Every structure is written in structure tokens, then in C-alpha cells.
């Protein structure tokens, strides 16, 4: 045997997918430990930041799930708000929160199927405008309902989730983020991933390949809206108060979009990293720059998107070995 053939083969470097999975595991371990740390006098404040960071992660990842099928939606605020209002109204009807939460999310998912069916022939800018219009229609309807039903323009009081227990609320948000990650990984490892990718590349090509475009686009819409509605439930139960202008605001549709792009589109890790970095950066800028923090935050975000077209994970990924996770 020659010296060349006797030389041991170089060890294979772990693929991006395995490294991303490890990073997700580390994130959830740290996130689980966080509320049990001695946080001192700022405990409630830090838990609140952590809570809304987790909610932002759910929103971003749920939006990314829909984007994987080539649909750039601006209706996320609608499903976020429907989850919040559905939860509040179901509690008002006497349901326990354990039943109101999944039922509110399911109702939002069913409405998303209606929207998806109506907008199925639209794409690109026209689809985005239609979903934005849907959000405005839902907001207007909620705002004009009798005050005795949904509070009207004045808003609606919502019972505190888990009796106002900050640690419990945080852990519930973490559990729902873990659920969202589980859905994302299940999609990634199933035939949905290939169907979504084919549709994203071109619907006509996907049809030639035997992909049922309508069915898979509706599936993406349903999964995305249910998870966004769960984020809305968390928001309502944490803030104790919801109003149409705040809950259905355009920011709740734009924020998950920009967060996903910043973190890395069509991945599981990217939107979570994006939500964590941007939420913490927003708090730091708010405490240091004060009134001008939104301008600085917007500039940082814009430059990041321009210089990091593949997001944060693009700095880490080398090539395409192992695919996206």
C-alpha cells in the first residue's frame, strides 16, 4: 500500500444543517435557563424583553414559512390581531384559556384559507397589496363592531395570561416558539419543502413537475396564520389590553418580514437570530439614543439588509452543503 493511500481521510466538517441544529439547541437551553437566573431589581423588565423577543421569533418564523412558497404577505397583522381578538372574545364567552388559545388560532387559520383561495391567482406586488387590503378590512370590521362585543375603537381589556405570572408567561412563549421551530423543521424534512421550493421558483414549472400549487400554497397560508395567531394570543394575554389600531398596525406585518430577511430567509435559525438581535438592539438604542433611536435602528436595519442579502446566517454558511435549516 502506498503512502498516499495509507494517509487517513480528512475528517468531514459538519454541514450547515447540523451546525444550525446545534445553534438552535444552544439557543433554547439558554432561553430556558434565563428566567431562573438571579436578575435582580430589573427582573420583570428583562423577562418582558425576553417574552417579546420570543413572540417576535414566532412572528418572523411563521412569516418565513409562508415566504418559502413564494408568497410575500402583508396580512400577518391580520392573523396576529385575529388571534388576539379571538382569544379575548372566547375568554369573554366563558372558555378557559387552555381552550381559547388553540381555538382562536384555528379560527384565524380557517380565515387564512378563505383569503388564500381569493388571492390564489395573484402574485408579487398584486398579492402583497391584496393581503394588505385584507388586514385593513379586518381592522375596520373589528373597529366598527358594537362596543359591547369587541370594544370598538376604544379597545378591549384582556385577562392576564397565567394570572400575570411573568416567568410562566415567558415559558409559555418559549414553548410556542419551540412548537413553531418544530413545524418549520417538519416542513423542511417533508415533501412540503420541495413543493414550496418548486412553487417559489415558478408556479408553471411546479405544475409540470406534478406539484398541486393551490393545495400547497393554502397549506403554507394555514400553517403561517395559525402560528401568527398564537403570537397574537401571547401579546393579548401579556398586555391586558388590545385595540384595533395597535393590534392590526402595519408594523406587525412589516416587522416579521424585515426580521426574516435580516436573519436569513427560508431557514429556521435565521428568523430566530434576527428577532433576538433586532429586539435587543432596539432596547439598547432606545436606552442610549432616546428619541432618535428609531432613525438609528432603521438605518442599521437598512444597511444590514443591503450588505447582508442572505442575512446573518449568510455570514456563517459556507456554500450550500447540507442545505438550509
C-alpha positions in Angstrom: 0.0 0.0 0.0 1.4 3.4 -1.0 2.0 6.2 1.5 -0.7 8.2 -0.3 -3.3 5.5 0.0 -2.4 4.9 3.7 -3.0 8.6 4.6 -6.1 8.9 6.7 -9.0 10.7 5.0 -9.7 14.2 6.3 -12.5 14.5 8.8 -15.7 15.7 7.3 -16.7 19.1 8.6 -20.2 19.3 10.0 -22.8 20.5 7.5 -24.6 23.8 7.9 -27.7 22.0 8.8 -26.1 20.2 11.7 -24.4 23.4 12.9 -27.7 25.3 12.7 -29.4 22.5 14.7 -26.7 22.7 17.3 -27.1 26.5 17.5 -30.9 26.1 17.9 -30.3 23.7 20.7 -27.9 26.1 22.5 -30.5 28.9 22.0 -33.3 27.0 23.7 -31.1 25.8 26.5 -30.0 29.4 27.2 -33.6 30.7 26.8 -34.8 28.1 29.3 -32.2 28.9 31.9 -32.7 32.7 31.5 -35.9 33.2 33.7 -34.3 31.2 36.6 -31.2 33.4 36.8 -30.9 36.0 39.6 -31.9 39.0 37.5 -32.1 41.4 40.4 -34.3 44.5 40.5 -34.7 44.5 36.7 -36.1 41.0 36.7 -39.6 41.9 35.5 -38.3 44.3 32.8 -35.8 41.7 31.5 -38.4 39.0 31.4 -40.7 41.3 29.4 -37.9 41.9 26.9 -37.3 38.2 26.7 -41.0 37.5 26.3 -41.5 39.9 23.4 -38.3 38.6 21.8 -39.8 35.1 21.7 -43.0 36.5 20.3 -41.0 38.3 17.6 -39.3 35.0 16.8 -42.7 33.2 16.4 -43.9 36.0 14.1 -40.8 36.0 12.0 -40.6 32.3 11.6 -44.3 32.0 10.8 -43.9 34.6 8.1 -40.9 32.8 6.7 -42.9 29.6 6.4 -45.3 31.4 4.0 -42.5 33.1 2.1 -41.0 29.7 1.4 -43.9 29.1 -1.0 -43.2 32.4 -2.8 -45.9 34.4 -1.2 -44.9 37.8 0.2 -47.8 38.6 2.5 -48.6 41.8 4.3 -51.5 40.1 6.2 -49.6 38.9 9.2 -51.0 41.7 11.3 -54.5 40.5 10.4 -53.8 37.0 11.8 -51.9 38.3 14.7 -54.9 40.6 15.6 -57.4 37.8 14.9 -55.6 35.6 17.4 -55.6 38.4 20.0 -59.2 39.3 19.5 -60.4 35.7 19.1 -58.7 34.8 22.3 -60.2 37.8 24.2 -63.7 37.1 22.9 -63.6 33.4 23.7 -62.5 34.2 27.2 -65.4 36.7 27.4 -67.7 33.8 26.3 -66.5 31.8 29.3 -63.9 29.4 27.8 -60.8 28.7 29.8 -57.5 30.0 28.3 -56.3 26.5 27.5 -59.2 26.1 25.1 -59.4 29.7 23.9 -55.8 29.8 22.7 -55.9 26.9 20.2 -59.4 27.7 19.1 -58.5 31.3 18.4 -55.5 30.1 16.3 -57.7 27.6 14.4 -60.3 30.2 13.6 -57.5 32.5 12.2 -56.2 29.6 10.2 -59.6 29.0 8.6 -59.9 32.6 7.6 -56.5 32.4 6.0 -57.8 29.6 3.8 -60.5 32.0 2.6 -58.0 34.7 1.9 -55.7 32.2 0.2 -58.5 31.0 -2.1 -59.5 34.5 -3.1 -55.9 35.7 -3.8 -54.7 32.4 -5.4 -54.3 33.9 -8.9 -52.3 36.9 -7.7 -48.6 37.1 -7.2 -45.9 39.6 -6.4 -46.9 43.2 -5.8 -50.6 42.4 -6.5 -50.7 39.7 -3.9 -49.0 41.9 -1.3 -51.5 44.7 -1.9 -54.4 42.3 -1.6 -53.1 40.9 1.7 -52.6 44.5 3.0 -56.1 45.4 2.0 -57.4 42.3 3.8 -55.7 43.5 7.0 -57.4 46.9 6.7 -60.8 45.2 6.1 -60.4 43.1 9.2 -59.3 46.1 11.3 -62.2 48.1 10.1 -64.7 45.4 10.8 -63.4 44.9 14.4 -63.3 48.6 15.0 -66.9 49.1 13.9 -68.4 46.2 15.9 -70.6 47.3 18.8 -68.5 48.3 21.9 -70.3 45.6 23.9 -68.9 43.0 21.5 -65.2 43.8 20.8 -64.7 47.2 22.5 -64.9 49.2 19.2 -62.2 51.8 18.6 -61.6 52.1 22.4 -60.2 48.6 22.6 -60.8 45.6 24.8 -59.5 44.5 28.2 -58.0 41.0 28.3 -57.5 38.9 31.4 -53.8 38.4 32.3 -52.4 35.2 30.9 -51.5 32.7 33.7 -52.6 35.2 36.3 -49.9 37.7 35.3 -47.0 35.3 36.3 -44.1 36.7 34.3 -42.0 33.5 34.4 -44.9 31.4 33.4 -45.8 33.7 30.5 -42.2 33.6 29.3 -42.0 29.8 29.5 -45.3 29.5 27.6 -43.9 31.8 24.9 -40.8 29.7 24.8 -42.9 26.5 24.4 -44.8 28.1 21.5 -41.6 29.2 19.8 -40.4 25.6 20.2 -43.6 24.4 18.5 -43.0 26.9 15.7 -39.5 25.6 15.2 -40.9 22.0 15.2 -43.3 22.9 12.5 -40.5 24.6 10.5 -38.2 21.6 10.8 -41.1 19.2 9.9 -41.7 21.2 6.7 -38.0 21.2 6.0 -37.8 17.4 6.2 -41.0 16.7 4.4 -42.2 16.9 0.8 -43.6 20.3 1.6 -40.1 21.7 1.4 -39.6 20.6 -2.1 -43.1 21.6 -3.2 -42.6 25.1 -1.6 -39.2 25.5 -3.3 -40.7 24.5 -6.7 -43.6 26.9 -6.4 -41.2 29.7 -5.3 -39.1 29.1 -8.5 -42.1 29.2 -10.8 -45.7 28.0 -10.5 -45.9 26.8 -14.1 -42.7 24.7 -13.6 -44.1 23.3 -10.4 -47.3 22.2 -12.1 -45.3 20.5 -14.8 -43.5 18.6 -12.1 -46.8 17.5 -10.7 -47.0 19.8 -7.7 -50.5 20.8 -6.6 -49.8 24.5 -6.4 -53.2 25.5 -4.9 -53.1 22.9 -2.2 -49.5 23.6 -1.1 -50.0 27.4 -1.1 -53.1 27.0 1.1 -51.1 24.7 3.4 -48.4 27.4 3.8 -51.0 30.0 4.4 -52.8 27.9 7.1 -49.6 27.0 9.0 -48.3 30.5 8.9 -51.5 32.2 10.1 -52.1 29.7 12.9 -48.7 30.4 14.3 -49.1 34.2 13.9 -52.4 34.0 15.7 -50.7 32.2 18.6 -48.3 35.1 18.8 -51.3 37.4 18.9 -52.7 35.4 21.8 -49.5 35.8 23.8 -49.5 39.6 23.1 -53.1 40.0 24.3 -52.5 38.0 27.4 -49.4 39.9 28.3 -50.5 43.5 27.7 -54.0 43.0 29.2 -55.4 45.4 26.6 -55.8 45.3 22.8 -57.1 47.9 20.3 -57.6 47.8 16.5 -55.1 50.5 15.7 -52.3 48.9 17.6 -53.0 45.2 17.1 -53.7 45.4 13.3 -50.9 48.0 12.7 -48.8 47.8 9.5 -45.7 47.4 11.7 -47.0 44.0 12.8 -46.9 42.9 9.1 -43.6 44.6 8.2 -41.6 43.6 11.3 -41.7 39.8 10.7 -40.7 40.4 7.1 -37.7 42.6 7.9 -36.7 40.3 10.7 -36.7 37.2 8.5 -34.7 39.0 5.8 -32.2 40.2 8.4 -31.8 36.8 10.0 -31.8 34.8 6.8 -34.8 33.8 4.6 -36.0 30.2 4.1 -34.2 28.9 7.2 -35.3 28.0 10.7 -32.4 29.5 12.5 -32.3 32.9 10.6 -35.6 34.4 11.8 -34.9 33.5 15.4 -31.5 35.0 15.3 -32.9 38.1 13.5 -35.6 38.5 16.2 -33.1 38.2 19.0 -30.6 40.6 17.6 -33.1 43.2 16.5 -35.2 43.1 19.6 -32.1 43.5 21.9 -30.6 46.2 19.6 -33.9 48.1 19.7 -33.8 48.1 23.5 -30.2 49.2 23.7 -30.7 52.0 21.2 -33.9 53.1 23.0 -31.9 53.5 26.2 -28.9 55.2 24.7 -30.1 57.3 21.7 -33.5 58.0 23.3 -35.8 59.9 21.0 -33.8 59.3 17.8 -33.4 55.6 18.3 -36.0 54.7 15.6 -33.9 56.6 13.0 -30.7 54.9 14.0 -32.5 51.5 14.2 -33.9 52.0 10.7 -30.6 52.9 9.3 -28.8 49.9 10.9 -31.5 47.6 9.6 -31.4 49.1 6.1 -27.6 48.8 5.8 -27.7 45.3 7.2 -30.2 44.2 4.6 -28.2 45.8 1.8 -24.8 44.4 2.9 -26.2 41.0 4.1 -28.5 39.9 1.4 -28.5 36.4 2.8 -28.9 37.6 6.4 -27.0 36.7 9.5 -26.8 33.1 8.6 -25.2 34.0 5.3 -22.1 35.1 7.2 -21.9 31.6 8.8 -22.9 29.4 6.0 -20.2 28.2 3.6 -21.5 27.0 0.3 -24.7 25.0 0.4 -23.6 21.8 1.9 -26.3 20.2 4.0 -29.0 22.6 2.7 -30.7 25.3 4.7 -32.2 24.6 8.2 
